[in-house]
Amino acid sequence: MRTIAVMNQKGGVGKTTSSVNLAAGLARQGRRVCLIDLDPQAHASLHLGVEVASGAHSIYQVFAGARGFNDICQMVGQNLWLAPSDLDLAATELELVDAQGREFILRTALQTAAAYEKFDYIIMDCPPSLGVLTINSLSSASEVFIPLQPHFFALQGLSKLFETTALVARRLNRNLKVTGIMLCLYETGTRLAGDVTDDLMMFLNGSDPHAPWAQAKVFQSRIRRNIKLAEAPSHGQSIFDYAAGSTGSQDYQNLVQEVIAAEAALSGGQTRAAA
């Protein structure tokens, strides 16, 4: 069982697109997958055709203590479940400011619901910030995937993400590792994309072997710019349902195969967040 937080504090880098299509692609391969939408904008939920009215069942109610995780989780496709978000989730930062154990609310909810045993994958789409919702995700996860647009400033932001995961690993969840970096919005044939990729590889190869990101893999599958990926959310479908023959579908299929190929290597250790 793998629990993956997909995070980047910068918006517009393919985070939600990757969360949704990775979840959908794994479900198509027979894995039981739960996608948790932790972004108050609810883009992952909308991407799968789910729009939650204010006050209805959503992940916000789990943080508010009004519902259990099983109460709000819904099946949206074969082997695919969704814990949807709504705008109410934006209030969580303020509502939990003085709450005891606020960093572990999601992990406790998942444990109580036996979610770690029910699913082969739990994928969490984090908001584009490093607040309490993202910290809850990192406290619940065993792995972090970082979507990265191959631009110069993206590398600078990457150091902040690594610092955050290191802090959470030291204080809240010692099982947490950065295991994957996804290159999104990739422009093939450009020198910049190649140079940034080379710099990233050089940085990872020179990292402290004990750092949470020391074993991170830059996926070989590059997610190229593709208009079909931009169109699919407006139809409430994953790229596989909306445009199965597109390059976007091909790229995410390749990414899914890479993720599945790592299952055996990870099965011995990174299966659960720390108790």
N, C-alpha and C positions, 0 to 999 in steps of 0.2 A: 504494500500500500504506500502511495506517495502523496504527500501534501505539499503543494507548490504555490508559493506566493509570487505573483507576477507584478513587479513593482518598478516604478521610475518616477521620481518627483517632478519630472518634466512632462507636460502634456504633449499630445500630438506626435508620439514616437511609435505608435502601433501597439500600445499596451493592451487596450481592450480588444482590438481586432485579433491580437495574438491569443489572448485568454479565451475568447469565444471559439475561435477556429481550432485551437489546440484541444480544447475540451470536446468539441464536436467531432474532430478527427479521431481522437482516442475512443470515443463512444462508437464510432463507425468500425473500429477495429475490435469491438467486443468488450472493451473495458467499461466497467461501471464508473461513471464520472459524475461528480457534483461540482458545479460552477457556483462560487459564492461571489455575488456582486457587492463589493464594499465601497463603491463610489456613489456618493449622493446624486450624481448626475444620472445614474441608472442606465448608462449606455450599454453595458453588457446585457442587461435585462431586455432593453428595447431591441438590441441586435438579434435576440432570439424570439422576438415577437411578444414579449410580456411587458405590459404597462400596468404598474401597481398604483391604484388610487391612494391618496393620503389616508392613513388610518387602516388600510387593508393589511393583510399579512405580508410582512417583509422582514429583512434582516434587522431593520431598525427595532422591531418589537423584541427581537432576541436581546439586543443591547439594553433595551429599556426594561427587560425582565418581565414583559407581558406575555410572551409566547416562548415555547421551546423550539429548538431548531427543526425538529420533525414537523412541527405545525406549519412552518412557513416554506418548507422545501417542497417544490413541485416538479413533477416529471414533465419535461418539455420535448422529449424525443426518445427513441429507443436507446436505452443504456445511459441516458443523459438527464440529470436533474439540475434544477436551478434554485438557489436561494436568492430571490430578487431584492433589489434595492428600491428606494424611493427618496424623494427630496427630504423627508423627515430625518433621514440619516445625517443630514448636515448639522443637526442640533446635538449630535452625540458628543462632540468635542466639549461643549459647554456643560452638558448634563452630567458628564462623567468626570468633571474636573477634580472633584473631591472624593470620588468613589474609591473605596478600598479595593485593591486587586483589579483595577480597571484594565490593566494590560492583559488579563487572562480571561475576560468575559467570553470571548469567542471560543477559546480552547476548552473552557469548562462546558460550554453549551454543546460543543462537538463531542466531548467525552460522554456527557450525560445522554446524548442521543445515539451513542454507539456509532457515530458517523465514521470513525476511523476503521471500524470493522465492516461497515456496509459497502464501502466504495473502494475501488481500485485506485482512483485518483480523486483528490480534492484540489481544485484549482481556484485560487482567490485572485480576483481582479481588484488590485488596490487603488485607492484614489491617488491623484498626482500630488501628493504631499507626504510628509513624514510625521503625521499626527497620530492620535490614539487609534484610529481605525487601521492604519498601516502597522502600528506596533502590535495590535491584536493579531493581525495576520501573521506577522513574523513570529510571534509567540506560539502560534498554532501550527506553523509549518515546519517541515524538515528541510525544504529546499527553497531557493530563490531563483527565479528566472528573471533576467533583466533584458527588456527590449531596448535596443540602442540604434539610433539613427547614426550612420557613419559620418558625422561631422565633427570638426575640431572641438567645439564647445561641449559636445556630448561626453568626451573623455574627461573633461574637467568635472562635470556633474557626476561621473561614475565614481570618483573618489569619495564623494559625500555618501553615495549609496553603500559603498563598501564600509565606510566608517559606521554607518547605522547598523548594518548587519553584524559587524564586530561587537558593537555595544550591546545589541540584543543577545548575541551568542554568549557574551560574558555574564550578563546579568539576569536574563530571562529564559533563555532557551539554548542550552549548550549543544543541542543537536543540529542547530541551524547552519546550513552551508549554502553558499552561492554555487550552484552546479551548472547553470546554463546562461549564456548570453546570446540573444537573438538579434541578428542584424536585420532591421526592418527598413522599409522605404529605400531599399538598396538600388542604386543606380549603376547598373553594370557598365563596365567600360570606362568609368571615370577614374582619374588618377587619385582624386581625393578619397573616394571610398576605399580604394586599395591601400592608400597610405595610412588611413585611420585604422583599418583592420590590422595592418602590420604593427602599428604602434600598440594596439590593444594586446596582440599576441605577445609582444615583447614585454609589456608590463606584467602580464599574467605569469609569464615564464620566469620573471625576476622577483616574484612576490615571495614573502615569507611563507615557507612551507606549512606553518601552523596557522596561517590566517584563514578565516572562514571561506575566502574566495580562492584559496590556493589551487584547488582542484577544478575550478570552473572551466567549462568547455565552451568555446565559441562554436556554435553549431555551424556545420558546413552548409546547411540549407540557408540560402539568403532569401529573404522575403522581398521580392522586387516590387517596385511601384506598379500598381495595377488598378485601373479604374473600377474593375468589378469588385475589388475589396472595399472600395469606397461606396459602391452602390448597394451592396448586400444588406447593411443595417436598415436601410429605408424599406426593405422588403421583409424585415423580421426573419432573416434566414442566415445560416452560416454560408460561407463561400462554397461549400460542397453541395448545398441544396440550390443555391442561387445560380452559380456558374461553374458547374463541375469540370468543364473543359478549359477553364481559364488558367493563366499562368499563376494567379494567386492560389487557386485550388491545388495546383501541382506543387507549389512551394510549401504550402502547409502540409500536404501529404508527405512530402519529404521530411519536414520537421517532425511530424508525428512518428515516422519510422525511426528517426534518430532517438527520440525520447523513449520509444519502446525498446530499442536496442540496449539502452542503459539500464533496463529493469533488473537484469540478473546481477549486474555489478553493484547495484544499490540495495538489493534485497536483504543483505546481511546486516545493514546498520541503519540507514536513514529511512526508517519506516514510520516513525512517530515522533511527534514533538515531545520534549521532556515532560515527565509527569510532575 
